[in-house]
Amino acid sequence: MRSRVNDQEISGELTADVKIVGGVPKKMEFDISGSTLSLDKVGIAGKQENFEDQSWHARLDIHDGSAVWKKPTRVKIDASVTMSDTRPLAAILSNQRGSHGWLEKVLTVDDVHGQARMTVAQEQIIISHALVESDNIDVGAKGIIQNRTRDGVFYLRYKKLDGILKIKDGDRNFDVLGAREKFDGYSTDNEK
């Protein structure tokens, strides 16, 4: 796959191993628990930072998943996430914010593990909970992505410092007081 996002090109190999372990084929409803998505050979080409490492990899293991393959299409998953490190994400952020070498060093973490619960339905993505954690850094997201709007929260902890970016109707607000509690308490209330 290849995509251009805000003056940077992002490429990689996406492999899907979709297992159908049950469901109702007549209704096009399937249990896809046990399926995996793998992302390899990622490349980032931007004005400030580039990244290319043939050994970099990320994997999404779907523990509980369901899909309805008719209109409206609906996919709901509960999954764990692993990635070799966060260097591609740090490169993307550096390209968004300009040249900040310290930012790339802070955000580069090895052996990342986390979990995610999300639903794709009715032309929107609902991220009920996504959080990756390590000794020094945690990154989380909750929210709703629609065609033209994005509402939600992003949580970041580096060592003992943490903060939360809240996005509502395009307005952004960054807060450092009680950031983890606000992240944990945030709910995508119109999730179905």
N, CA, C and O of each residue as an XYZ file, in Angstrom:
768
protein
N       0.846     -1.173      0.000
C       0.000      0.000      0.000
C       0.886      1.228      0.000
O       2.017      1.204      0.485
N       0.351      2.295     -0.550
C       1.088      3.555     -0.640
C       0.087      4.689     -0.485
O      -0.980      4.672     -1.100
N       0.432      5.679      0.342
C      -0.480      6.789      0.583
C       0.328      8.072      0.769
O       1.476      8.043      1.213
N      -0.289      9.182      0.425
C       0.329     10.488      0.633
C      -0.498     11.225      1.679
O      -1.695     11.442      1.491
N       0.150     11.614      2.793
C      -0.527     12.282      3.896
C       0.253     13.526      4.268
O       1.390     13.433      4.730
N      -0.347     14.694      4.072
C       0.273     15.964      4.485
C       1.734     16.073      4.058
O       2.610     16.238      4.906
N       2.004     15.986      2.786
C       3.347     16.161      2.217
C       4.342     15.089      2.637
O       5.549     15.331      2.599
N       3.876     13.923      3.032
C       4.788     12.811      3.259
C       4.181     11.554      2.670
O       2.966     11.360      2.683
N       5.057     10.706      2.154
C       4.588      9.465      1.551
C       4.819      8.323      2.522
O       5.907      8.167      3.076
N       3.776      7.525      2.720
C       3.823      6.390      3.632
C       3.550      5.131      2.819
O       2.569      5.065      2.079
N       4.426      4.127      2.957
C       4.244      2.885      2.208
C       4.503      1.700      3.128
O       5.126      1.837      4.180
N       4.019      0.547      2.716
C       4.245     -0.664      3.492
C       3.498     -1.836      2.898
O       2.661     -1.677      2.010
N       3.814     -3.022      3.406
C       3.128     -4.243      2.990
C       2.149     -4.643      4.078
O       2.545     -4.895      5.216
N       0.862     -4.701      3.726
C      -0.178     -5.091      4.658
C      -0.655     -6.490      4.296
O      -1.078     -6.737      3.167
N      -0.585     -7.400      5.259
C      -1.019     -8.778      5.047
C      -2.161     -9.078      6.006
O      -2.052     -8.842      7.209
N      -3.256     -9.599      5.466
C      -4.405     -9.976      6.285
C      -4.586    -11.489      6.235
O      -4.689    -12.069      5.154
N      -4.625    -12.117      7.385
C      -4.935    -13.538      7.504
C      -6.288    -13.612      8.212
O      -6.364    -13.632      9.441
N      -7.354    -13.652      7.406
C      -8.703    -13.602      7.954
C      -9.239    -15.018      8.112
O      -9.393    -15.756      7.139
N      -9.517    -15.376      9.351
C     -10.076    -16.686      9.662
C     -11.573    -16.520      9.907
O     -11.997    -15.630     10.643
N     -12.352    -17.371      9.292
C     -13.795    -17.372      9.538
C     -14.085    -18.606     10.385
O     -14.062    -19.735      9.894
N     -14.359    -18.365     11.674
C     -14.528    -19.472     12.612
C     -15.991    -19.727     12.955
O     -16.297    -20.618     13.747
N     -16.876    -18.965     12.377
C     -18.297    -19.147     12.637
C     -19.092    -18.025     12.015
O     -18.549    -17.163     11.325
N     -20.379    -18.050     12.267
C     -21.238    -16.998     11.765
C     -22.452    -17.547     11.046
O     -22.779    -18.729     11.149
N     -23.108    -16.668     10.321
C     -24.308    -17.017      9.567
C     -24.090    -16.548      8.125
O     -24.430    -15.415      7.783
N     -23.517    -17.427      7.270
C     -23.206    -17.020      5.897
C     -24.406    -16.477      5.121
O     -24.254    -15.578      4.294
N     -25.571    -17.005      5.376
C     -26.771    -16.548      4.671
C     -27.034    -15.060      4.927
O     -27.537    -14.346      4.059
N     -26.684    -14.612      6.132
C     -26.859    -13.197      6.501
C     -25.572    -12.394      6.307
O     -25.523    -11.205      6.623
N     -24.522    -13.054      5.781
C     -23.208    -12.424      5.579
C     -22.611    -11.909      6.899
O     -21.934    -10.881      6.926
N     -22.876    -12.643      7.990
C     -22.328    -12.322      9.302
C     -21.277    -13.364      9.645
O     -21.541    -14.563      9.567
N     -20.069    -12.905     10.029
C     -18.965    -13.829     10.249
C     -18.235    -13.525     11.550
O     -18.085    -12.367     11.938
N     -17.784    -14.580     12.216
C     -16.911    -14.474     13.386
C     -15.480    -14.565     12.860
O     -15.072    -15.597     12.327
N     -14.724    -13.482     13.012
C     -13.348    -13.443     12.489
C     -12.315    -13.481     13.616
O     -11.177    -13.047     13.439
N     -12.719    -14.001     14.770
C     -11.786    -14.147     15.893
C     -10.606    -15.011     15.461
O     -10.782    -15.991     14.736
N      -9.416    -14.651     15.902
C      -8.215    -15.398     15.533
C      -7.533    -14.872     14.281
O      -6.473    -15.371     13.903
N      -8.117    -13.880     13.636
C      -7.512    -13.286     12.438
C      -6.368    -12.355     12.821
O      -6.295    -11.887     13.957
N      -5.478    -12.088     11.868
C      -4.350    -11.187     12.113
C      -4.165    -10.235     10.942
O      -4.485    -10.556      9.797
N      -3.645     -9.063     11.255
C      -3.183     -8.096     10.255
C      -1.726     -7.816     10.564
O      -1.375     -7.551     11.714
N      -0.870     -7.871      9.545
C       0.554     -7.585      9.729
C       0.965     -6.463      8.804
O       0.521     -6.397      7.658
N       1.809     -5.585      9.299
C       2.346     -4.487      8.506
C       3.866     -4.598      8.537
O       4.480     -4.589      9.604
N       4.464     -4.704      7.348
C       5.917     -4.865      7.218
C       6.450     -3.893      6.174
O       5.690     -3.260      5.441
N       7.768     -3.791      6.127
C       8.470     -3.011      5.101
C       7.906     -1.600      4.971
O       7.592     -1.140      3.873
N       7.782     -0.920      6.116
C       7.219      0.423      6.153
C       8.266      1.446      5.744
O       9.429      1.369      6.139
N       7.825      2.397      4.950
C       8.682      3.504      4.547
C       7.956      4.824      4.743
O       6.773      4.944      4.426
N       8.670      5.814      5.267
C       8.138      7.165      5.446
C       9.099      8.109      4.733
O      10.301      8.084      4.996
N       8.582      8.934      3.839
C       9.395      9.932      3.148
C       8.752     11.291      3.364
O       7.659     11.562      2.868
N       9.453     12.149      4.120
C       8.916     13.477      4.418
C       9.986     14.541      4.328
O      11.148     14.243      4.049
N       9.594     15.783      4.563
C      10.526     16.909      4.469
C      11.584     16.885      5.569
O      12.741     17.225      5.325
N      11.189     16.480      6.790
C      12.114     16.499      7.918
C      12.753     15.140      8.186
O      13.954     15.043      8.440
N      11.939     14.101      8.124
C      12.414     12.770      8.502
C      12.019     11.734      7.463
O      10.960     11.822      6.841
N      12.897     10.748      7.289
C      12.605      9.576      6.472
C      12.815      8.344      7.334
O      13.613      8.348      8.272
N      12.094      7.304      7.004
C      12.255      6.044      7.724
C      12.100      4.911      6.732
O      11.166      4.893      5.931
N      13.022      3.969      6.792
C      12.886      2.743      6.014
C      13.730      1.672      6.690
O      14.941      1.821      6.848
N      13.073      0.602      7.080
C      13.747     -0.504      7.743
C      12.992     -1.772      7.364
O      11.856     -1.971      7.795
N      13.606     -2.615      6.572
C      12.955     -3.832      6.087
C      12.577     -4.790      7.210
O      11.706     -5.639      7.025
N      13.225     -4.666      8.384
C      12.929     -5.591      9.478
C      11.835     -5.067     10.410
O      11.397     -5.791     11.304
N      11.382     -3.812     10.217
C      10.341     -3.266     11.091
C       9.025     -3.997     10.831
O       8.716     -4.347      9.692
N       8.247     -4.226     11.904
C       6.972     -4.924     11.744
C       5.993     -4.533     12.847
O       6.383     -4.122     13.939
N       4.715     -4.676     12.524
C       3.638     -4.487     13.491
C       2.592     -5.549     13.220
O       2.441     -6.017     12.092
N       1.863     -5.929     14.279
C       0.879     -6.994     14.124
C      -0.331     -6.704     15.005
O      -0.200     -6.267     16.148
N      -1.508     -6.958     14.445
C      -2.768     -6.839     15.159
C      -3.378     -8.229     15.237
O      -3.713     -8.819     14.210
N      -3.526     -8.758     16.453
C      -4.130    -10.073     16.671
C      -5.549     -9.873     17.186
O      -5.747     -9.327     18.271
N      -6.527    -10.311     16.417
C      -7.930    -10.129     16.776
C      -8.367    -11.290     17.666
O      -8.467    -12.430     17.215
N      -8.624    -10.980     18.937
C      -9.062    -11.993     19.894
C     -10.557    -12.261     19.746
O     -11.004    -13.406     19.809
N     -11.311    -11.206     19.552
C     -12.754    -11.316     19.388
C     -13.142    -10.373     18.263
O     -12.916     -9.167     18.362
N     -13.719    -10.902     17.202
C     -14.064    -10.051     16.075
C     -15.284    -10.547     15.330
O     -15.528    -11.749     15.225
N     -16.040     -9.597     14.816
C     -17.202     -9.951     14.006
C     -17.288     -8.995     12.831
O     -16.844     -7.849     12.907
N     -17.873     -9.489     11.735
C     -18.015     -8.674     10.536
C     -19.348     -8.989      9.869
O     -19.772    -10.142      9.799
N     -19.992     -7.943      9.385
C     -21.193     -8.077      8.586
C     -20.835     -7.514      7.217
O     -20.603     -6.312      7.088
N     -20.787     -8.371      6.183
C     -20.329     -7.975      4.850
C     -21.497     -7.678      3.923
O     -21.584     -8.234      2.827
N     -22.389     -6.809      4.358
C     -23.461     -6.303      3.505
C     -23.712     -4.868      3.945
O     -23.247     -4.453      5.006
N     -24.428     -4.125      3.154
C     -24.653     -2.726      3.506
C     -25.693     -2.619      4.603
O     -26.760     -3.223      4.487
N     -25.423     -1.874      5.665
C     -24.144     -1.225      5.934
C     -23.126     -2.227      6.498
O     -23.458     -3.028      7.371
N     -21.895     -2.178      5.999
C     -20.815     -3.036      6.484
C     -20.481     -2.639      7.918
O     -20.493     -1.461      8.275
N     -20.182     -3.655      8.733
C     -19.832     -3.401     10.132
C     -18.748     -4.384     10.546
O     -18.878     -5.589     10.329
N     -17.679     -3.870     11.141
C     -16.599     -4.695     11.674
C     -16.351     -4.242     13.102
O     -16.208     -3.049     13.367
N     -16.300     -5.195     14.015
C     -16.050     -4.887     15.419
C     -14.957     -5.819     15.909
O     -15.043     -7.032     15.718
N     -13.915     -5.256     16.547
C     -12.796     -6.078     17.000
C     -12.353     -5.708     18.408
O     -12.507     -4.572     18.857
N     -11.806     -6.691     19.076
C     -11.077     -6.526     20.324
C      -9.746     -7.214     20.065
O      -9.709     -8.425     19.847
N      -8.650     -6.455     20.087
C      -7.379     -6.996     19.606
C      -6.208     -6.522     20.434
O      -6.303     -5.545     21.177
N      -5.096     -7.232     20.293
C      -3.830     -6.784     20.869
C      -2.929     -6.325     19.730
O      -3.032     -6.798     18.599
N      -2.048     -5.394     20.060
C      -1.151     -4.790     19.078
C       0.285     -4.983     19.549
O       0.597     -4.761     20.719
N       1.148     -5.393     18.642
C       2.582     -5.434     18.925
C       3.313     -4.790     17.753
O       2.895     -4.925     16.603
N       4.390     -4.100     18.042
C       5.244     -3.558     16.983
C       6.674     -3.542     17.479
O       6.939     -3.427     18.675
N       7.595     -3.662     16.525
C       9.000     -3.752     16.907
C       9.476     -2.496     17.608
O      10.248     -2.589     18.563
N       9.044     -1.331     17.170
C       9.363     -0.071     17.825
C       8.496      1.023     17.214
O       7.722      0.768     16.292
N       8.628      2.234     17.730
C       7.772      3.339     17.307
C       8.451      4.310     16.333
O       7.951      5.417     16.127
N       9.562      3.922     15.741
C      10.286      4.861     14.873
C       9.460      5.407     13.711
O       9.579      6.598     13.425
N       8.628      4.615     13.019
C       7.817      5.208     11.945
C       6.847      6.274     12.459
O       6.640      7.293     11.799
N       6.254      6.045     13.628
C       5.344      7.029     14.211
C       6.088      8.304     14.579
O       5.579      9.406     14.371
N       7.288      8.159     15.124
C       8.098      9.326     15.467
C       8.462     10.114     14.210
O       8.470     11.344     14.239
N       8.761      9.428     13.115
C       9.085     10.117     11.857
C       7.877     10.887     11.334
O       8.012     12.022     10.876
N       6.695     10.273     11.400
C       5.472     10.951     10.952
C       5.228     12.205     11.785
O       4.910     13.260     11.236
N       5.375     12.102     13.111
C       5.175     13.258     13.977
C       6.217     14.336     13.721
O       5.886     15.522     13.722
N       7.464     13.950     13.502
C       8.510     14.932     13.206
C       8.204     15.687     11.914
O       8.439     16.892     11.825
N       7.682     14.982     10.921
C       7.321     15.640      9.663
C       6.141     16.581      9.841
O       6.035     17.575      9.123
N       5.262     16.293     10.774
C       4.120     17.166     11.038
C       4.536     18.420     11.785
O       4.005     19.500     11.527
N       5.460     18.293     12.689
C       5.835     19.403     13.569
C       7.129     20.114     13.170
O       7.500     21.110     13.791
N       7.807     19.624     12.157
C       9.078     20.230     11.797
C      10.222     19.448     12.403
O      10.033     18.329     12.880
N      11.400     20.027     12.387
C      12.594     19.333     12.845
C      12.746     19.432     14.360
O      13.156     20.467     14.884
N      12.415     18.356     15.052
C      12.577     18.275     16.502
C      13.246     16.945     16.815
O      12.566     15.967     17.124
N      14.573     16.901     16.739
C      15.303     15.662     16.978
C      15.013     15.050     18.334
O      14.983     13.828     18.473
N      14.798     15.901     19.345
C      14.503     15.391     20.681
C      13.182     14.640     20.707
O      13.042     13.660     21.439
N      12.203     15.091     19.910
C      10.901     14.433     19.881
C      11.028     13.008     19.358
O      10.422     12.085     19.902
N      11.814     12.833     18.306
C      12.001     11.493     17.752
C      12.670     10.579     18.772
O      12.294      9.413     18.888
N      13.660     11.088     19.518
C      14.334     10.266     20.527
C      13.386      9.882     21.660
O      13.403      8.740     22.120
N      12.562     10.821     22.112
C      11.628     10.554     23.199
C      10.590      9.519     22.776
O      10.234      8.638     23.559
N      10.103      9.625     21.536
C       9.012      8.768     21.081
C       9.470      7.437     20.487
O       8.632      6.653     20.042
N      10.770      7.162     20.467
C      11.255      5.892     19.939
C      11.363      4.887     21.076
O      12.204      5.016     21.965
N      10.497      3.886     21.027
C      10.401      2.864     22.062
C      10.409      1.503     21.385
O       9.741      1.310     20.369
N      11.168      0.549     21.946
C      11.223     -0.805     21.404
C      10.146     -1.690     22.023
O       9.626     -1.401     23.100
N       9.824     -2.773     21.318
C       8.913     -3.810     21.807
C       7.620     -3.234     22.392
O       7.375     -3.326     23.595
N       6.816     -2.654     21.541
C       5.581     -2.006     21.958
C       4.442     -3.031     21.970
O       4.296     -3.822     21.037
N       3.638     -3.006     23.039
C       2.493     -3.902     23.182
C       1.297     -3.083     23.647
O       1.450     -2.126     24.405
N       0.125     -3.456     23.197
C      -1.071     -2.743     23.626
C      -2.317     -3.486     23.229
O      -2.267     -4.637     22.796
N      -3.449     -2.802     23.384
C      -4.718     -3.400     23.022
C      -5.609     -2.330     22.394
O      -5.410     -1.130     22.584
N      -6.603     -2.811     21.635
C      -7.519     -1.891     20.975
C      -8.887     -2.535     20.842
O      -9.003     -3.737     20.603
N      -9.927     -1.714     21.000
C     -11.300     -2.098     20.705
C     -11.854     -1.058     19.752
O     -11.860      0.134     20.061
N     -12.318     -1.501     18.598
C     -12.830     -0.536     17.636
C     -13.922     -1.140     16.781
O     -14.036     -2.357     16.640
N     -14.728     -0.246     16.210
C     -15.831     -0.630     15.340
C     -15.762      0.217     14.087
O     -15.562      1.430     14.159
N     -15.926     -0.420     12.937
C     -16.020      0.291     11.665
C     -17.422      0.023     11.138
O     -17.764     -1.112     10.806
N     -18.233      1.078     11.066
C     -19.619      0.920     10.620
C     -20.181      2.273     10.203
O     -19.761      3.313     10.710
N     -21.127      2.249      9.282
C     -21.849      3.442      8.857
C     -20.917      4.605      8.536
O     -21.134      5.734      8.977
N     -19.883      4.309      7.766
C     -18.912      5.300      7.303
C     -18.230      6.054      8.446
O     -17.935      7.244      8.335
N     -17.986      5.341      9.539
C     -17.231      5.931     10.638
C     -16.405      4.860     11.335
O     -16.716      3.670     11.270
N     -15.352      5.306     12.000
C     -14.516      4.425     12.816
C     -14.672      4.882     14.256
O     -14.435      6.046     14.580
N     -15.069      3.966     15.107
C     -15.209      4.258     16.533
C     -14.091      3.525     17.260
O     -14.045      2.295     17.260
N     -13.194      4.281     17.876
C     -12.106      3.701     18.662
C     -12.542      3.787     20.123
O     -12.394      4.827     20.765
N     -13.077      2.691     20.635
C     -13.548      2.663     22.030
C     -12.381      2.788     22.998
O     -12.475      3.451     24.031
N     -11.277      2.134     22.640
C     -10.107      2.137     23.524
C      -8.903      1.634     22.732
O      -8.954      0.548     22.155
N      -7.842      2.397     22.699
C      -6.574      1.955     22.120
C      -5.467      2.489     23.015
O      -5.395      3.691     23.268
N      -4.612      1.607     23.489
C      -3.558      2.019     24.409
C      -2.354      1.107     24.253
O      -2.474     -0.115     24.340
N      -1.195      1.706     24.022
C       0.066      0.964     24.033
C       0.881      1.502     25.202
O       0.912      2.705     25.462
N       1.538      0.583     25.898
C       2.242      0.957     27.119
C       3.654      0.392     27.137
O       3.929     -0.661     26.561
N       4.545      1.114     27.813
C       5.899      0.639     28.058
C       6.368      1.257     29.367
O       5.614      1.979     30.019
N       7.599      0.979     29.754
C       8.111      1.534     31.005
C       8.170      3.056     30.980
O       7.839      3.712     31.968
N       8.594      3.618     29.848
C       8.816      5.057     29.781
C       7.709      5.849     29.095
O       7.573      7.050     29.331
N       6.923      5.199     28.254
C       5.962      5.955     27.464
C       4.680      5.153     27.262
O       4.721      3.941     27.050
N       3.542      5.842     27.329
C       2.235      5.284     27.005
C       1.589      6.202     25.984
O       1.738      7.422     26.056
N       0.870      5.619     25.030
C       0.139      6.393     24.039
C      -1.242      5.773     23.901
O      -1.370      4.562     23.723
N      -2.280      6.610     23.983
C      -3.634      6.100     23.888
C      -4.514      6.981     23.031
O      -4.228      8.161     22.826
N      -5.596      6.390     22.529
C      -6.567      7.141     21.729
C      -7.954      6.563     21.938
O      -8.129      5.353     22.083
N      -8.930      7.449     21.949
C     -10.349      7.093     21.961
C     -11.041      8.144     21.105
O     -10.682      9.320     21.157
N     -12.021      7.732     20.326
C     -12.736      8.737     19.565
C     -13.493      8.183     18.387
O     -13.592      6.972     18.189
N     -14.021      9.103     17.614
C     -14.824      8.775     16.451
C     -14.272      9.539     15.253
O     -14.079     10.754     15.304
N     -14.021      8.798     14.170
C     -13.526      9.390     12.929
C     -14.620      9.227     11.882
O     -15.025      8.112     11.554
N     -15.084     10.340     11.371
C     -16.075     10.336     10.305
C     -15.481     11.041      9.101
O     -14.341     11.503      9.148
N     -16.237     11.125      8.037
C     -15.729     11.687      6.794
C     -15.055     13.044      6.995
O     -13.948     13.261      6.504
N     -15.701     13.944      7.701
C     -15.141     15.291      7.850
C     -14.874     15.705      9.281
O     -14.352     16.796      9.512
N     -15.214     14.876     10.241
C     -15.015     15.264     11.635
C     -14.225     14.196     12.384
O     -14.272     13.008     12.065
N     -13.514     14.660     13.372
C     -12.779     13.799     14.276
C     -12.996     14.343     15.679
O     -12.634     15.482     15.974
N     -13.589     13.524     16.546
C     -13.793     13.890     17.944
C     -13.159     12.806     18.790
O     -13.323     11.617     18.513
N     -12.431     13.216     19.826
C     -11.834     12.213     20.690
C     -10.720     12.774     21.535
O     -10.581     13.987     21.698
N      -9.924     11.860     22.072
C      -8.807     12.238     22.930
C      -7.574     11.406     22.566
O      -7.674     10.246     22.167
N      -6.416     12.039     22.719
C      -5.131     11.360     22.589
C      -4.393     11.543     23.906
O      -4.289     12.655     24.423
N      -3.889     10.459     24.434
C      -3.176     10.489     25.707
C      -1.714     10.147     25.463
O      -1.410      9.242     24.684
N      -0.800     10.866     26.124
C       0.633     10.594     26.022
C       1.256     10.739     27.394
O       1.065     11.745     28.079
N       2.017      9.704     27.791
C       2.805      9.764     29.023
C       4.243      9.485     28.673
O       4.544      8.507     27.988
N       5.147     10.351     29.146
C       6.573     10.110     29.029
C       7.147     10.183     30.442
O       7.159     11.243     31.067
N       7.619      9.046     30.930
C       8.104      8.900     32.302
C       7.025      9.379     33.271
O       5.965      8.758     33.351
N       7.265     10.472     34.013
C       6.270     10.932     34.981
C       5.403     12.072     34.458
O       4.525     12.558     35.171
N       5.638     12.499     33.235
C       4.848     13.585     32.648
C       3.784     13.001     31.728
O       4.065     12.097     30.941
N       2.561     13.519     31.829
C       1.536     13.066     30.908
C       0.619     14.222     30.512
O       0.551     15.251     31.185
N      -0.071     14.020     29.413
C      -0.983     15.032     28.919
C      -2.043     14.402     28.039
O      -1.909     13.264     27.590
N      -3.094     15.160     27.803
C      -4.197     14.688     26.971
C      -4.592     15.795     25.997
O      -4.751     16.954     26.380
N      -4.747     15.412     24.736
C      -5.220     16.327     23.699
C      -6.672     15.964     23.421
O      -6.978     14.850     22.995
N      -7.569     16.929     23.672
C      -8.997     16.709     23.442
C      -9.395     17.421     22.157
O      -9.051     18.585     21.952
N     -10.125     16.713     21.288
C     -10.574     17.274     20.014
C     -12.089     17.163     19.961
O     -12.646     16.072     20.086
N     -12.754     18.301     19.775
C     -14.219     18.331     19.693
C     -14.615     19.338     18.609
O     -14.301     20.524     18.704
N     -15.301     18.851     17.594
C     -15.759     19.696     16.485
C     -14.622     20.526     15.889
O     -14.823     21.686     15.528
N     -13.440     19.942     15.787
C     -12.289     20.618     15.200
C     -11.500     21.473     16.167
O     -10.377     21.867     15.852
N     -12.050     21.775     17.342
C     -11.323     22.551     18.350
C     -10.441     21.613     19.151
O     -10.829     20.489     19.468
N      -9.236     22.098     19.478
C      -8.278     21.281     20.220
C      -7.936     21.948     21.546
O      -7.811     23.169     21.635
N      -7.787     21.115     22.571
C      -7.429     21.604     23.891
C      -6.454     20.600     24.510
O      -6.753     19.407     24.573
N      -5.292     21.072     24.967
C      -4.293     20.208     25.587
C      -4.307     20.461     27.082
O      -4.321     21.611     27.521
N      -4.304     19.389     27.870
C      -4.399     19.498     29.313
C      -3.395     18.549     29.957
O      -3.178     17.443     29.461
N      -2.781     18.977     31.061
C      -1.833     18.127     31.785
C      -2.342     17.743     33.165
O      -1.734     16.903     33.828
N      -3.433     18.330     33.610
C      -3.970     18.018     34.932
C      -4.913     16.825     34.841
O      -5.904     16.871     34.112
N      -4.612     15.763     35.574
C      -5.465     14.579     35.602
C      -5.627     13.927     34.244
O      -6.701     13.421     33.919
N      -4.560     13.936     33.443
C      -4.650     13.458     32.061
C      -5.076     11.999     31.974
O      -5.960     11.677     31.180
N      -4.483     11.108     32.761
C      -4.833      9.687     32.663
C      -6.273      9.446     33.107
O      -6.986      8.643     32.505
N      -6.699     10.141     34.158
C      -8.071      9.983     34.629
C      -9.063     10.452     33.565
O     -10.108      9.833     33.370
N      -8.732     11.549     32.877
C      -9.609     12.055     31.814
C      -9.647     11.084     30.640
O     -10.698     10.872     30.035
N      -8.494     10.495     30.320
C      -8.463      9.506     29.239
C      -9.301      8.283     29.612
O     -10.126      7.829     28.818
N      -9.094      7.755     30.805
C      -9.840      6.575     31.242
C     -11.344      6.853     31.294
O     -12.148      5.969     30.999
N     -11.723      8.069     31.665
C     -13.136      8.415     31.803
C     -13.829      8.797     30.505
O     -15.056      8.882     30.459
N     -13.053      9.028     29.447
C     -13.661      9.430     28.166
C     -14.403      8.256     27.549
O     -13.907      7.130     27.572
N     -15.572      8.502     27.005
C     -16.352      7.447     26.383
C     -16.860      7.912     25.025
O     -17.266      9.063     24.862
N     -16.832      7.013     24.064
C     -17.443      7.284     22.767
C     -18.918      6.968     22.912
O     -19.381      5.895     22.526
N     -19.655      7.926     23.480
C     -21.029      7.675     23.926
C     -22.017      7.302     22.841
O     -23.076      6.756     23.150
N     -21.712      7.578     21.571
C     -22.670      7.162     20.539
C     -22.232      5.882     19.850
O     -22.671      5.587     18.738
N     -21.354      5.110     20.519
C     -20.966      3.798     19.989
C     -22.169      2.870     20.008
O     -22.943      2.851     20.965
N     -22.312      2.109     18.946
C     -23.453      1.189     18.855
C     -22.967     -0.227     18.822
O     -23.773     -1.154     18.747
